[in-house]
Amino acid sequence: MEVIHTIGRRKTSTARIYLSAGKGNVTVNRKDYKDFFASAVQQEKIDQPFNLTETAGQYDVTVNVNGGGTTGQVEAIRLAISRALVKIDSEYKPALKAEGLMTRDPRMVERKKPGQKKARKKFQFSKR
């Protein structure tokens, strides 16, 4: 099996993954993913596509991720892994799509407007 390269994005995070046959090792920015993401919830999100498709322990994943925070990075990695698994076998797509793992979340931070404190918050109004 050749190496499969896919990209996942979430907010300002971008994850490039390289999926190959192996023993289930996941490396994120040259560290084990359990060291890179301390939270058990975040580690479970990375394992989720493999658990849904019953392919846990069959593929090695090398990830380069940058931008954003840890949650955005985890969800970008999850999308990239899901896309790679669908490239391997298109029969995985219905199971992954049912859990919402094939959808790129389009929500981004709204820009700050001039003359305002933040995107929606205004400066305090004083009538007199």
C-alpha positions in Angstrom: 0.0 0.0 0.0 1.3 3.4 -0.9 1.2 6.4 1.4 -2.0 8.4 1.2 -1.8 12.2 1.7 -4.9 14.2 2.7 -5.6 17.6 4.3 -8.1 18.6 6.9 -9.0 22.1 8.1 -10.9 23.6 11.0 -11.0 27.3 11.9 -7.4 28.4 11.3 -5.8 24.9 11.8 -4.5 22.9 8.9 -3.5 19.2 9.3 -1.6 17.3 6.6 -1.6 13.6 7.2 0.3 10.7 5.6 -1.5 7.4 6.2 0.3 4.1 5.5 -0.1 0.5 6.5 1.3 -0.2 10.0 0.6 -0.9 13.6 -1.6 2.0 14.6 1.1 4.6 15.5 -0.1 8.2 15.3 2.7 10.9 15.3 1.8 14.5 15.5 4.6 17.0 14.7 7.2 14.4 15.5 5.6 13.5 18.9 3.3 10.7 19.9 -0.3 12.0 19.8 -0.8 11.1 23.4 2.0 13.4 24.4 0.9 16.1 22.0 -2.7 16.1 23.1 -3.0 15.6 26.9 -6.8 15.5 27.0 -8.4 12.0 26.8 -11.3 13.6 24.9 -9.0 14.9 22.2 -7.2 11.5 22.0 -10.6 9.8 21.5 -11.4 12.3 18.7 -8.3 11.2 16.8 -9.2 7.5 17.3 -12.9 8.0 16.3 -12.6 7.4 12.5 -10.6 4.2 13.1 -13.1 2.9 15.7 -16.1 3.6 13.4 -14.5 1.8 10.4 -13.1 -1.0 12.6 -9.6 -0.3 11.3 -7.9 0.5 14.7 -4.3 -0.6 14.7 -4.0 -1.2 10.9 -2.6 2.1 9.8 0.3 4.4 10.8 -0.4 8.2 10.7 2.1 11.0 10.4 0.6 14.4 11.0 1.9 17.9 10.4 -0.5 20.4 12.0 -0.2 24.1 12.5 -2.4 27.1 13.4 -5.3 27.5 15.8 -5.7 25.9 19.1 -5.7 22.3 20.2 -9.4 21.6 19.6 -9.3 23.0 16.1 -6.1 21.0 15.4 -7.7 17.7 16.7 -10.8 18.2 14.5 -8.7 19.0 11.5 -6.7 15.8 12.0 -10.0 13.9 12.4 -11.3 15.2 9.1 -8.1 14.4 7.3 -8.0 10.8 8.7 -11.6 10.3 7.6 -10.9 11.5 4.1 -7.8 9.2 3.9 -9.9 6.2 5.0 -12.5 6.9 2.3 -9.7 7.1 -0.3 -8.7 3.6 0.8 -12.2 2.1 0.8 -15.3 4.1 -0.3 -17.5 1.7 1.7 -16.4 3.5 4.9 -18.0 6.8 3.8 -21.6 6.1 4.9 -20.5 5.3 8.5 -18.2 8.3 8.7 -20.8 10.6 7.1 -23.5 9.5 9.6 -21.3 10.7 12.5 -20.5 14.0 10.7 -16.9 13.3 10.1 -16.8 13.9 6.4 -18.1 17.5 6.7 -15.7 20.5 6.8 -17.0 22.7 9.6 -17.2 26.2 7.9 -17.5 28.2 11.1 -14.8 30.8 11.5 -14.1 33.7 13.9 -16.0 36.8 12.8 -13.8 39.7 12.0 -13.5 42.8 14.3 -15.3 45.8 12.8 -13.9 49.4 13.0 -15.6 51.6 15.6 -16.5 48.6 17.7 -14.8 46.8 20.6 -15.1 43.3 19.1 -17.0 41.7 16.2 -20.4 42.4 17.7 -19.7 44.1 21.0 -19.9 47.9 20.9 -18.3 50.6 23.0 -20.4 51.7 25.9 -23.1 54.3 24.9 -23.6 57.4 27.0 -26.6 59.5 26.3 -25.3 62.5 28.2 
